[in-house]
Amino acid sequence: MKDGLPFSILAVDDDEDDRLIIDEAFKEIGYEAEVKKFIDGYALLRYLKEIDASAYPSLIVLDNTLDRLKATDILSSLKNDPRYAHIPVIFYTGSLSPAKKQELLSKGAFACFQKGMAMDEIVEVAKKLKALAELKSEGKRN
């Protein structure tokens, strides 16, 4: 949390290497303090229940291939709960067929990104997520 402000982005990825890559990408654009990471959906949902509504994130980023709780189940939990339904959910995943992307979007995902192989591609996704988080934060304040 930067300067006592709520996290703008909550990211869920069970792969430690991918969490480190996410860290590096957000550090490169100077936004790492605004991102809180979780290893599974249970931890994410527990965290959301513990925080005040004023501290809800601007967006949530999910890997599609999580071990303990399926990402689609997390998405359903979020979209079916009036407390969280307004929070955009973005999928950032290594495996993203056109059919899977369409399925995720039809279930309420805001956007889907394929994990890039090169760091510059990952940084570009981080920039897009940062811009979206800032846009959503502005909307919360207005």
Secondary structure, 3 states (H helix, E strand, C coil): CCCCCCCCEEEECCCHHHHHHHHHHHHHCCCHHHEEEECCHHHHHHHHHHCCHHHCCCEEEECCCCCCCCHHHHHHHHHCCCCCCCCCEEEEECCCCHHHHHHHHHCCCCEEEECCCCHHHHHHHHHHHHHHHHHHHHHHHC
